[in-house]
């Protein structure tokens, strides 16, 4: 994998199988465990462009797949009006004029007037890409239906233009934080990968990889505290990304160790709810003996 990403064996194997089988991967797990970074690292490692579709409520095909450039179509119709008389000279009736006009000008619904969105771009790219459909659970169920043809057949269909099948199938990675369950139709088309908070030894290695100048003993200390905090009943558990931010702050502050005072002053980097910060602050003497 990429030099800035430390993948475990299961994740690396799943991506390799996805490439060999030309199947998409559905990556589930809590927020901040590296699901999006996995797609970025895969693109970097494979030397492919990353095409990202960030999902949200209300996302439809005009933002995910394609839309028509109505402004360009309107301008074309105005230009066509000036030449329509010349193009239809000699027509005996309206039907004949319409046929002559159609033959003399390109169709309004052609690739010339199409605005490609991430899904269409990934399928029609001449070079293989990594397609990241990020936080697919935030989109509406209709979005999943829109994705099924692409996930199953590596193709998309546009009613006015027909079917486009990928000449270079993309590596498709879908991520979900579990805010709602995915449909069985989507799940059965994908390989499945669950990513959880890493084991302490791996998290130490991640911190040392991502935070230059971090002392090994301090990385161990941070990991020990973060692991204990994740066992507490909090609104939002600290993620790997937040542990990395905490480690960077301690290096920036030139703190060679982590004591209760330093932890209390910097908990805002780790915990994003005041209620969580208060709970953890009260337990710092136990967390940092």
N, C-alpha and C positions, 0 to 999 in steps of 0.2 A: 504493500500500500504506500501512500504518499509519506514523505519524510516527516510531516507534521501530524500524522494520524496513526494511532496504534490500534489496529484492528485485532480482535481476538480470532481464534482459529475458526469458530463457527461462522462468523460474519464473512471472513475471507472465502471459506468454502462455499457458502451460499451464493456469493457474487460470482464465483468461478462457475458454479453449476448454472446460474442464470445466463451467463454468457454462452456456455456450451449448448444449453437447451433452448436458448432464445426465449426465455420466460421472464416476466416481470417479477419484482420482489416487493412484497409488502412488509415494511419494517415498522414494528410496533414497540412501544415502550414509553416510559415517562418523559416529560419534557426535559431537554438538556442533557441527554445521555449520548449524544453524538450521531443521531440518525441523519440529520441534514449534512453534517460533516462527512459522513460515510459516502454519500453521493458525490460530494466535492472531491474527496480523496480518490474515489474510483475514477472520476473523470481525469484527474491529474495523473494517476498511475497509468491509465490506458491511453493518455494523450488525446483525449476526445474533448470537444466543446461540451460545456454543461448548459443545458436548456432547462430553465426552471419555471414551473407553474405554481405560484403561491395561491393556495385555495382559501376561500372565504365565503361566508354566507351570501348567496345571491349570485355567485359566479356562474355565468352561462356560456353557451358556445361562442358568443360574439367576443368574449374575452379569453376563452380557453382554446378554441379551435380556429375560427375565422370570422370575418365579417366583410361586408361589401363596402367599398369606398363610394358612398352615395354622393359625396361632393364631386368626385371625379366623374361619376356617371352623369351627374347633372350638367357639368361643364361640357362633357362629350355630347349630350343631347342638344345643348345650345349651339355647339359648333356644327352638329349634324343638320340642324334646322337650316343653316345657310346653304348647305350643299344638297339638301333633299330635293329641291326643285330640279337641279341639273341631273341628279341621279335617276329621277323618275320621268325624265323627258321621254315622251312617246308612249307612256303607259295608257292603256285603253280604259282601265277601271281601277278602283281602289285596291283590289286584291293583287293585281299585277304590279301596281306601284309598291305595295308592301314587299312583294317578292324581290323586286329590283333593289329596293332600299336595303333589304336584309343581305343580299349578295354583295352589295357595295360597301358595307360597313361591318366591323366586328360586332359580335354579340355583346350586349351590356353585361351579361353574367359570364365573364371569362376570367382567366387568371390575371389579365391586365387590371381588372378592377377588384381583385381580391386582396385583402389585408390579412397576412398570415399571422396567426397567434401561436403560442408555444407548441401545442399538439400538432398542428399542421406543419410547422417548421421542423419538428423532430422527425416526422414521417417522410417529408420530402427532401430532407438534407442529403446532398450527394456524399457527404462524409458521415460516418457513424458518430452518434452523439450519446451522451448520457442524459436521459430525460428524468428530471426530478419533479414529481408531483407532490409538493410539500404540504403537510397537514391536510390530507384529503378528508379527514373527519370533520373539518370545519366547513366544507362545502355541503351543498344540499344533496339528498339522495339522487336527484336527477343528474347530478354531475357524474355519479358512478355509472349510470346508464350510458352517458356520453362516452365514458372511458372503455366500455366493455369491448367494442369492436377493435379498438387499438390494442388492448391487452391480449385479446385472443388471436387476432389475425395480423397484427402489425400493419393495419390499414385503417383508413378513415373514408367515409363517404360524404360527399357534398352533393345534394340533390341536383343542382344545376350543372355540375361538372362531371359527376360520376365518382368512381372509387380510385383512391390513391394508395398503392401498396408500397411499403418501404423497400427500396433496393438495398439499403444498409440498415437492418433492423436496429433501433436504439436499445440501449440497456435502460430499462424503465425501473425506477425506484420510487415507490410510493411510501410516504411516512404518515403515521397517525399517532396522536397522543392519547387516543382512547376516549375522547370526549363523547363519542357515540360509536356504536358497533358498525362494522362494515357488513355489507350484504354478502350472503353466501355466493352470489353470482360473481362478485369481485374477488372474494377469497379463493375460490377454486381455480381462478385463472392465474394465481400468483404463487410463487414460492414464499414461504413465511419465515420471518426472522424476528425474534423478540430480543430487544436490547434492554438490559437492566443496568442499574448502577454497578460499576465494576468491582471486582474483588480488591481489597486494600493494596495488594502487591502491584496489581495492574494500574490502579489509580496513582500510586506513587510514581510508576514509570511514565504515566501520562503527564503528570505534573512536571517531572524532570525534563520531559521532551518539549513541553510547551512553554516552560518558564526558564529562560536562560539565567544562569547564576543562582538557581535555587539549590540550597544546601540539602543533601540527602536527609539529614536528621530533621530539618524543618519540614521537608516533604512528608516524612513519616508522621510528624506531629500534626500537621494539617489534616492528613488523611485520617488519622485516628479520631480527631475531633469531629470531622465531617461525618464519619461513619456513625459515631454516637449520636450526632444531631439527627441523622436520618432515621434513627430508631424512635425519635420523639413524635408525639401527635401534633404535627404542625399543619398550617394551611397549605404551605408549599415547601417541599423538601428541597434542600440545596442540590443543584445539579453539578455535573462535572465542570461545565462552563463557569459556574459561579465559584467553584473551588479553585479553578485556574485564575480567575480574577483576584481572589483572596491571596493566592500565592504571589501573584505579580505585585500586589500592593505591599505585601510584607517585604519583598525584595527591594521595591522602590523606596520603602521607608528604612531600609538597611537594618531590619530587625532580624537578628540571627536566631531568635527563638520566638516562641508564641506563648505569652503569659496571659493571665486573665485580663489585665488592663488593656493590653494591645488588642486582644480579641474583642473586648467590649467596644472599643473605639472604632473597630473596622467591621463589625457584624453586618452593617448595611450593605457590604459587598456580597455577603453570603445569603442573607435573608431579606425578602422583599415585602414582608408584611410586618407592621409594628407589633402586632400581637405575638408573632413568631419570635421577633427579636427580644421582646420582653421575657418570654418563656426561657429562651436560651440564655439570656444574660443572667437570669436568676440561678441557672444551673452551672454557670462557668466554673465556680470553685470545684465542682465535682468533675466537670469535663476536662479541666486543666489542673490536675492535682500537682 
